[in-house]
Amino acid sequence: MVKILVVNAGRSSLKYKLYEMPEEEVICSGIAERIGHEDAIFRLKFNGDSIKTILPIKDHTKAVELLLDALIVHRVINNFSDIKAVGHRVVQGGKYFSHSVFFDDDTIDKVESLIELAPLHNGPHLIGVRAFKSILPHIPNVATFDTAFHRSMAEVDAIFPIPYELTQEFDIRRYGAHGTSHQYLDQEGRKLIPDVEHPRIITCHIGSGASIAAIKDGKCVATSMGLTPLGGIMMGTRTGDIDPSVVYFLCKKLNKSIDEVYEILNKKSGLLGVSGVSNDSRDVLKAMENGNPRALLADALFNRRIADYIGQYFVRLGGADLIIFSAGIGENSAYFRSRVIEEIGPALGVKIDETINESSRGVSVLLSTPDSKVKVALIPTDEEVMIARDTYNLISK
């Protein structure tokens, strides 16, 4: 048995889970929040107990020290050498990585060079890995990339119709995101259709950030997010795909810079921008129940954009054997799942059992009726266990 620590470093947070591998048993989990503040929060869940401490956490290095000290104090581990490796989530791997790798100096340099493609993520990831390397210098660190799973896309599915010289010079292409989640969902989904020799699966990772992938024989064929997480379907605060001339038009009309308009598209659009209520679908739903017309429009647009992508990928795959809903909204909103199925059902012959759908939240279950032409499932995603698997496999070679 081997203990693997999985971490996800954000701008002001550090999420973690400690696994016993290869059993994939979660020993403990937690998060350091509000890093950089005097009233930061450190949480640890272990043996059914939940511990919360409010204290100053100066930076990510201090957060890592707190985490490791807590593991010793609460006797989760006997000493630091019990941890055999640390697996890190990295959002953007660019053209460099199609699988998980050790976080050596070359990997650090390449991840750093990609910060402009994921400024809110890659920078904090590096802060996290450097903190672990300074405190646990003899323990290997592994990078697992959100974009790696999508590297199997053919060039025709990955590039944009801009001058090809620019594509090559600046490596402009569809990198996608949530790849670790889509890969996990595909692996779990195939267990539901064991008799299908060449499975065609459409995975819908729908949270505040959201993406859809078309997967055939375990390989990603197409995905909705683009060069950055701004592309694809409508999200909590992001536009998803829009006419590029909207950017030019808004710059002129509002007398704003590209950066200022980019901020609007990233942080003030999507469900928030259309509804004028919130980026949280639950708040939008409450507003809809009160008859808010903008909330009703936002909901209709959100579901329509998702349905359009599912239809597109149905064609791209030459049909589909399974459609999977997952992530925050996909796992927890029966209303959302029902609305999307209403959109695609007549064209694709997809039906779900509304009784099962209404009673299912955050559990793996088949939602489709026996006469549905495509199976539909709810599968909670587990990106952390995928990172733990990759880390364990790398150190076991």
N, C-alpha and C positions, 0 to 999 in steps of 0.2 A: 504494500500500500504506500502511495506517494501523495504528499500534500502539495497542492498547486494553488497559489494565490492568484486570483483574477481581479484586475483593477481597471477602472474606467475613470481617467482623470479629466475633469471639465475645468472651465475657467476658474470656478470658485468651489469646486467639489471634488471628492475622491470616493467613488463607490468601490466596494470590494466584496468578494466572496472567497472563502477558503474551501477547497474541494479535497475529498479523499478520492484518489484515482487509482485504478481505472473504474472503481465502483460508481463514480459520479455522485457521491454523497456530499451534500452541502453541510460542512461542519459549522460554519458561522458566516454571517454577512453583516454589512453595515455601510455607513457613509459618513464622511466628514463634509459638512456643509458650511457655507459662508466663510470659506477660507480667505484670510486677509482681514477679518473683522475681529473686534474684541469679544463679540457675542457669538462666535462660531459654535456649531453644534457637532458633537461626535456621537454616533450611534453604533451599538454593537448588539446583534441578536445571536444568542448562543444557548443551547440546551433549554429552549423554551422561554428564556429570560430576555428582556429587552432593556438595555442600559442606554441612558441618554445623559450626556454631560455638556454643559454650556461653559465655554472657556475661550480665551484668545488662541487663535491658530494663525500664526504669522504668515505662513506660506505652505506650499505642498510638502516641502521637506519636513516641516513640523508635523503635518498631518500624517505622513508616513511613520514618523517616530511614535506618534500617539497610537497609531494602528498596531504597530509591532509591540509596543509596550503593553497595550491592552491584551494582546494575544498571550503574552507571558503572564501578566497579572491575573487574568481570569482562567489561566491554565488550559487555554485552548491548545497551546503548544508548550513543550518543555524548554526549548531554546530555538534560536533563529535557524539553526541548521535543519530543523524539522521541515522547513519550507524548501522544497527542492527546485522550484522555479516560480517566476512571476510572469503571468500572461497579461499583456496589455491590449486593450481595444485601441485601434488607430483608424480614424475615419477615412483618411485619404492616402492611398498608396500609389496613385498615379499610374504611369506606364511601367513602373519598376517591379511591382509585386503581384504575382498571381497566386500566391500561397503564403502561409505564415513563415516567418524567419526569425532567427535570433536577432535581438536588438543590439547589434554591434555598432562600431563607429560609422561604418559605411551606411547601415540602415538609418542611423540617427541623421546623418548628413542628407540622405535622400528624403526622409520625412520632413526635415527642416526646409528643404527646397520646395516642398509642396504646400507650405503654409498658406500661400496666397489662394490656393484652391479650397482650403478649409481653415480660414483664419480663426474661427471660434473653437476649433477642435485640435488640429495638429500641434499648435503651440502648447496648450495645456497638456497634451499627451506626452510631449517631450519633457516638460517640467516634471511630470510624474515619474517617467522612467529614469531621469537623472537623479531624482531623489532616492529611488530604490537602489540605483547603482552606487550612490555615495554611502548609503547605510549598510547595504548588503552586497559588497563588491564581488563576492565569490559565488553568488547565486545567479544562474542564467535568467535573462529576461527575454521574452518572446513577444513579437509584434504580430497581431492578427488584424487584417485590414478589412474594413467594410466594403472596399471596392474590389477585392481580390476575386470574389466569386463571379463578378461580371466581366472579367478579362477574357472569358471564353466567347464573348460575342464576336461575330464576324464583323469585318471592317464596315460593310454596308449597313449594319445595324448600329454601329458605334459612332460614325463620323457625322458631321453636319455639312449641309450643302453650301459651304463657304469656299473661297479659293483654296485649292488643295495645298498650295504652297504654305498657306497660313496654318492649315491643319498640321502639316509636318513640322513647321518651324516652331510652333508653340505647343505642340502636343494637345491640340484642342479636340476633344472627343467626349463621348458619353461615358463617364466613369461610374455613374450610379452610386447608390449607397444602400445601407441596411443589408449588405450582401451576406453577412454572417447569419442574420435572421432568415433571409430567403433560403439559404442553404439548409439551415436547420428545419425549416418548414417543409422543404422538398423531401428531406430524408424521412421526416415523420409522416408526411403525406403518402409516400410510397408504401408505407405499411398498411394503409387503408385500401390500396388497390394492388395487392400482391400478384394478381393474375394478369396484370397489364404488362406486356413485354417491353414496350417503349413508352413509358409514362409521359404524358403532356400535362403539366401542372401550372396553374396561374396562382401565384402567391401574392396576397394583398396585405402588406404591412401598413396598417392604417392607424396612426397616432397623430399627435400634433404635427410631427414630421411624418411624411407618408410616401411610400413608393410601391410599385407593382412590378412583378417580374414574370416573364414567360420562360419556363424551364422544360427542357426535353432531355430525357435520359440522364437526368442529374446535372445537365449543363445549362447555364443561363444563355438564352437565345436573345432576349431583349429585356430592357428595364426602363422605367419611366424617368427617373432622375437623370440629369444631364451632366454637364461639365462640373456643376456644383449642385448642392441640394436645393437650389431654387427652382430647377426644372421639374417637369412632370405634372402630376395631378395637383389640384388645389389643396392647400394645407392650412394649418392653424393661422399662421401669419404670412405665409408665402403664396405668391400668385400661382406657382406652377407654370405651365406653358402659356405664353401670351404672344401676340404679334410683336416682334422686336421694335417696330416703329412706335409703339406706345412709349418706349423709353425716350426716343428722340422728341416725340410730341410733348411729353410732360416736361422735359428739360426746357423746351422753348416756352411753353405756356406758363410754367411756374417760375421760370428764371432760376432754376436750380441746377446744380452740377450733376454729373453722372453719379457720383458717390451718394449724393442726397436722394436721388431717385432710386438708386439701388437699395438704399435703406428702406424706402417706402415699399418696394416690391418684396423685400425680405422680412420686414418686421411689422408692417402696418396693413398688409393685404390679406388675402385668403379669407377664412371665416370671419376674422376680426374686421377686416376692411369692408367686406360686403355687408355683414350684419350690423356693424356699428355697435355690437354688444360685447363680444368676447372672442378670444381664440379657442376657447374651450367649448366643445360641441355640446356639453351638458347645459351650459348657460344659454347657448343658442336654442336648444330644444325647449327650455323653459320660456324663453321669449316667444318662440313659435306658439306655444300653448296659450300665450296671452295675445296672440293675433298680430305680433310684430311683423309687418310685411317684409322688411329687410332681412329679418331672421329666416323667414320662409324662403326668400330668394336665395340666401346663402346656402341653406340646406339643400335646395333643389340643384343649385350649381355644383356643390360639393359632390353629391351623389351622381349627377350626370357625368361629371368629368371622370369619376372612377369607373362608371359603367362604360364610357367610351373607350377607356384603355383596356378593360377586360374584353370588349368586343374586338378591338384591334389585335390583341394577343391571341384571341380565339382563331382569328384568320391567320396570324403569323405562325401558329403552331399546327395549322391544319385541323383544328378542333381542340378539345380539351377533355381530359379524363377526370380532372379534379380542380376545383376552385377553393382556395384556403383563405379564410379571414383570420387576422391576427393583430397583435399590438394593442395599444390602449383603447382605441375606439372599436377596432375590429373584434377584439376579445370580449368587450364589456357592453356593447350597445346592440341589443336585439333589434331596436328600431332601425339603426343604420344598416344592418345586414338585410333586413326585410326590404328597405327602400332600394338598395342596390339590386337585389334580386328582382324587384318589381320592374326595374329599368331594363335588365338583360333577359328576363324570363321569356317573354314572348318570342324574341328572336332566336335565343339559344336553347329553348326548351328546358330551362332550368327551373326547378321547383324545390322549395324547402318546406319542412314540417314546422308550421308556425308555433305549435305547442312546444316542440323541442327547442326551437329557436328562442322563444320567450323565456324559457326556464334555464337557459344555458348562459353562463357567464364565467369566463376564465378557466374553462375546462375543455379538454379534447373531446369532441363529439361530432358525429356525422349528422348534418342538418338536412340533407336532401331526402326527398321522398323516393320510394322504390321506382317510380315511373319517371323520375328526372333524367334527362338525357346526359347530364353532367353531374357528377357527385359534388357536393358542397360540404366543407368541413370547417369547424372552428378548432384551431390549434393554438394554444398559448405559445408564444415564442420563447426561446431561451438562448440568447446570444452568449451568455456567460459560460454555459456548459460547452458550447462550441469552441470558445477560446481555451477552456480547460483541456478539451480533447486534443486540440492542435498543439498546445504546450506540452502535454504529456507525451504525445507521439514524437515530437521533436527531440525531447531529452531522452527518450527511450531508444533512439536509433543508435 
